[in-house]
Amino acid sequence: MQQIFYTTATPEEYQRIGKNFPFPVPDSCPNPECLIKVPPQKHSFYERNIIDTNFCGRILIRRYYCKHCGKTISYLPSFCLPYFQYTVEIIIDGVFTPDKLSPATFYLLSQKRLVYTLLNSFYQILSAEAFFMAK
């Protein structure tokens, strides 16, 4: 299960801070099927690729584990799209100002199915950010 948390950090800052980043600490398991409302425990990190206009590299993603329902929860920073390497900024640029992209990135984003999937993911991120900002 993936959860997005809002951050103002850039991918470069996020990578530089690494394990010392102030990751959110869930007060209960976000799995709607989990009936026990206790905080999941920290469950290490994993690395993922991220491609931004000024950064291309690997970042750490914090994981938590709910011992009651057995789900693992990954907390992605708000500049990430689940299952994609490109940041939200790259996706917005690809949709609205494609002339700013490199030829290789433009080619990848010009594929119809990919653009639909990215826009759908972007919409989900905006919905999640609106939810977190309302709290």
N, C-alpha and C positions, 0 to 999 in steps of 0.2 A: 504494500500500500504506500502511495506517495502523497505527502502533504507539502504544500508550498507555504513558505513563510516570507513575510515582507522584510526586505532589507534595503538600505540605501547604499550599501557597499558595492563597489564595482567588482567585476570578476578578479581583477588584479589584487585589490585589497583583500578580498575574500580568500584568495589563494595564499597571499602573504601571511595572513593571520593564522590560517590553517586550523589545527585542532583547538587553538585558543579563541576561536571566533565565539561570540555569545549566542550559541544556538538556542532556539526555543526549548523549553522544558514542558512537555505536555502534562496537564494535570489529570488526564484520563485517556484511555485508549480511544482513538478516533473511529475504530471499527464499529459500525452501527449494530452489528450482531453480538458484540461483546457486552455481556450483562453486568460485569464487575467493573465498577468505576474507580479503578486505582491507577496511579501513574505507571506507564510502561518503564522498563529499566533501560539504561544505556546499553547499546549492543554494537559497539565499535563504529567504524567508518568504512566507506568504500570510495574509490576514485572514479570520476567520470570525466569525459572530455567536454570541453566548452570552447566554442568559437564565437568570438566577438569582434567588433571592428578593430579594437586595439589589443586584443589578447587571444591567444590560442594555446591551450594547455589543459592540465588536469587539475580538478579541484576535489576537495574532500566533502562527502555527504554524510551527515550524522544519521545513524540508525538507532532505533529503539525497538525493544521486543516486549510484547505483552505476554506474560507467562500464563495468563488465564485463557486467552483465545488462541494463542500461538502465532499471531500475526506479527510481522516485522514492518515497522513504519520508517520510511526514509523522509527526511526533511530537506526539501530542495529550496535554495534561495530563489527569490522572486524573479531574478533575471534568467532563470532556467526554464526550459519547456520539458515536460516529461517525455522521455524517449527520444529527444532530439539534442544534437550537439550545439545547434545554433541558438544564440540568445534571443530574447524578445526583441531587442534593438535591431538585430540583423533581419528578423522576420518583418518588422515594421518597415525597415528600409527597402526590403525586397518587394513588398507589396506597394508601397507608396512612392518610393524614389529609387527604382531599380538601377538608375545610372550611377549611383554611388557604390554599387557592388563590384567586386572583382568578376571577371568573365566566368570563372569556374563556379563561384557562388551563384551568379545570375543564372547559369545553365541549370544548376540543381534546383533552384527555386522556381524556374520556369516550367517545370513539370507539373501538369494540371493536378494530379492526385496529391502530390506533395504540398502544393499551395493550399488545397482544400484542407488537408490534414493539419497543416501548420496554423491556418486561420482558426480551425476548430479548437486546437490546443491553446492558441492565444486567447480565444474567448473564455475558455475554462480558467486560464490564469487570471484574466481580468475579473472574472466572477469570484475567484478565490481571494484576490487582493481586496476587492470591495468588501467581502465578508470579514477579512482580518482587520481592515481599517475601521469597520463599523464597531468592532469590539472595544 
